[in-house]
Amino acid sequence: MDTIRQTFHIHRFLRRVVLIGLLAMAGMPGTMAQSVDVFSGVDFNFKDLNFKRQYDLLINLTPGFRWDMGGHLQLAGQVYVPIVNQYGADYGYVRPNILVLSKQLRLGHLYLKGSVGKFSHDRYGLDLKAFLPLSGWFALEAQAGYVGLLYTWPDWYIGRPDRFAGTVGGDIYLKRWNAQLRGTAGWYLYQEYGFMAEAMRHFNHTTVSVYGCWHNTWNHRDEFDAGFRVVVMLPPYHRRGRAVTFRPASNFRLSYTVMYQPYGNVMYKTDPEENERDGWFDRDLLPWGSHTMEPDFVIEGKEVEE
């Protein structure tokens, strides 16, 4: 019976993926500039909870691809390949992390990004992101998703979509200092509510931030946390335009938290190279915030859509 239910969920989900993909492509122009990027980076994790050694390490290679179909429609995927694992047997499997079809568009002053597929944190489903610049220095943002559990390790399992997660917030960009202030509140992936505040400073190819957050857990406990993040955009910064490009991952992201709370203020990712510096949208579609700085990547004198 469980196998029948899982098969039904898979078929229904795949029908939705095909329908959304056809609708997205139907609204695109007949001529599409297509390109495929194949890349790999490193996912580096460490925690200080073991008295036998100072740090437990989890290091994964992250091979992936990005198929840009033109018109801000793309298919992207990523796989985790563990090379150092001190987190336990469940983290020792080669496993898919992301496989997502997404479409970006602009409706007046409102920017939207819809995604469907396999997200990070072993989730699949539908996601919608929105960004509304009200001026050159202030904007509103929101994200909402309807997801279910999906994992392939150690055994295959897919559950019905039954979980809502979403956030709303605002951004302030101070162009003189290339600084950004961001605050969000929401109902997060593991069904707790809370808020997060972050202050970022954008440098040439690097963004550094500090953040603080609070959330109310499922058993009604108040928990606080703080930390910092560093996002480094990786060379080569000048690329030749090719139909297929092999390159490193676009960025390396380091996040440090004072209190180890893996289930606090967590949202899944819908893009294998998603980071705080770039945001959710392609810079040529949304010239706001750090996208008004000099581009990190140039292809034959043109900005990369990332």
N, C-alpha and C positions, 0 to 999 in steps of 0.2 A: 504493500500500500504506500509506504514512504517513497519507493522508487517511482511509482505512478505519479504521485504528487510532484516530485522533483521534476520529472519529465514534462508534466503539464506546465509548471512554472517556467521551465527553460523554453518550451515552444511559444508560450505567450509572450515571454520577454523578447525572443528573437523576432517575432512578428512585429512588435513595437519598434525594435531597432531598424528593421527593414523599412517600415512605414515612415519613420522619422527621417531616415537617410534619403528616401525617395522624395519626400516633401522638401528637404533642404536642397537637394540637387535640382529640383524642378524650378526653384526660384533663382537659379544661377544663370549667368550669361552663357551663350553657346561656346565661347572660346575661353578656355581655362588654362592658366599657367600652372603646371603641375611640377612638383619636385618631391623627392624623398630624402630625408636625412636619416642616417643610421649612426647611432652614437652609443657611448657607454661612459658611465661615471662610477663613483663609489658612494655607497650609503654607509656612513660611519656612526656607530652607536656605542655609548659606554655608560655604565652606571656604577655607583659606589655603594653597594648594599651587601657585599660579601666580605665577611671578616677574614677569610682565608687569603684574599688578594685585594689589592687596592681598587682595581677596576675589573668589571666584567665587560668583555668586548663582543660586539657583533658587527662584522664588516661584510657587506655584500657588494659584489659587482652588479651594475644596473644597466645591462644592455637594453636598448630600446630603439624605436623608430618613430618618425613623424612623416606622414604622407600629407602634404599640402596639396589639396585638389583645386585650389583657386577659390576666390570669393569668400575667403575666411572659413572654408569648410576643411576639416582635417580629420584624419584617423591617426591615433597615436597609441603606442603600446610600450610596455616595459616589463622585464623579468628580473627577479632577484635571484642571484647566484651566491650563496654564502661561501666565503673563503676563510673566515675566522668566526667561530660561534662558541661563546661561553654563556649564552642566554638559556640554553636548554634544547632538548631534542626537537621540539616543535619548530624551532627556527633553523633547523639544519637542512631543510628541503629546498630544492630549486622550485620556485613558484612564480606564477604570473602575479604582477602587482597592479597593472593598469592596462586596459584595452578599451578605448573610448572614441566614439564618433562625436564631434562637436562642431557647432556652427555659431559664428559671431555675426552680429548685425547691429545697425544703428537705426533707431526710430526717433527722428527729431533729435532732441538732446539726450535721449536715453540710449544707453548701450546695453545689449543683451548677449548672453552666451548660454546656449542650451547644450547639454551633454547627455549622452546615453551610453551605457556599457558597464564594464567592470572597473570600479574605482579602487583606490587604495583602502587599507584597513579592512580587507576582505568584504567589501560591499559592492553591490551592483544596483542599478536603477536609473532614475532620472534626476537631473540637476539643472537648476536655472540660476544664473548669476546676473545681477543688474548693477549698473553704475550710472549715476546721474550727476554730472558736474553742474553746480549752480553758479560757479564763477571760476576764475583761474586759480583760486586758492582754496575753495571749499567744494566738497562733493559728498553725496550720499551713496551708500552701497548696500547691497543685500544679496543673500544667497539662500536658496531653499532646495531641499532634496527629499526624495521619497525612495528609500533604499531597502534592500533585503540582504541577508547574509549569504556569501558565496566564498567557498574556499576549496582548494584542490589538494590540500596536504593536511594530515597524512592520508585522508580519504576524501573523495569527492562529496561535496554537500552544497545544495542550493535551497534556500528557504524562500518563502513568499515575501514580496515587499510589504513590510508592515511597520516601518519606522520613519518618522519625519524628523528632519534636522534642519535648522535654519538660523541665520544671523542677520542683524541689521546694524548699521553703524554709519560713521562719518569720517571723512579724511580732510585734513588741513595741510596744504603744501606751502611752505615758505621758500619761495624761489631764490631769495637772496642768499640763503644758507644751504639750499638744496636739502632741506629738512622736511620731514613729513610726520605728522601726528595722526594716529589712527585709534579709534575707539569703536568696539563692537559689543553687542549683547545678543544672547540667543539661547536657543534650545539645542544642545550639542548632541553629537553622535551617540554617546552612551547615556542619553536620556537624563541629563542634568542641565540646569540652567545656570547662567553666569555672565560675566563680562570680562573683557580684556582691553587694556590700554597699552599702546606701543609708541615709542618715539624713535624715528629713524633718521639717519644722516647718510645721504647718498654721496659717495666719492666717485672718482674715475674707476669704473669697473668693479666697485665694491660698495656694499651697503652694510652699515653697522647699526644695530638697534638694541634698546633695552625695553623690557615689558614687565607688566604686572597683571595678575588675573585673580579672579575669585569665582568659585562655583559651589553650588549646593548639590550634594551628591544624592544618589537614589535613596539613601537612608537618612536624608535630611541633616547632613553634617556640612558645616561651612569650612571650606578649605581655601587657602591662599597660596599663591606661588609667584615667583618672579624669576627673571633670567635675562639672557642676552642672545642675540642672533648675529651671525656674520654670513653674508652672501657674497661670494666672489665669482664674478663672471670669468670664464676660462678662455684662454686663447685657443686657436688663432682668431684674432679680431677682424682680419681681412680674409674673406673667403671668395673663391671663384664660383660663379653660378654654374652649377651642373644639375643634370636631371637626377643623379644620385650622388649624395655627398656623405663621406665617412668622416666623422669628427668626434672629439670628446664631447661629453655632456656640456650644455651651455653654462652650467654653474655648479659650484660646490657650496652647500649650505650647512653651517654648523649652528646648532641650537643647544644652549646650556640652560638647565633649569635647576633652581636651588633645591626644591623638593621634588622627589621622583614621583610624579603622578601621571602614569600613562593613560588614565581614563578621564582626565580633567581638561575641559575646554578644547576638545578634539573635534576637528572636522576632517573628513576624507579629502583627498585630492583627485582631481579629474584630469590632470596633465602631468606627465612624468617629469617635466622640467619647471613646474610651478614654483614660484618663489616670491618673497615679499618685495623685491626690487622691481620686478617686471609687472606684478599684478596679474589680473586675469585676462587682459585683452592685448591684442597686437598693437604695437606702438604706432603703426601707420593708420590704424583705425581710431585710436584714442590718444591724441597728443596731450596728455595731462600728467602732472606730477613728474616723476623721473623720466618719462618719455619726452619731456621738453629739453632734456640734457643731450649732449652729444651721444649718438648711438654706440652701444657696446660693440655691435657687429655690423660690418659693411660688406655687401656683396657687389663687386664691380661698381662701387660708388653709390649703391643703393642700400637703404636700411633693410635689415632682415626682419621678416614678419615673425616675431617671437614674443 
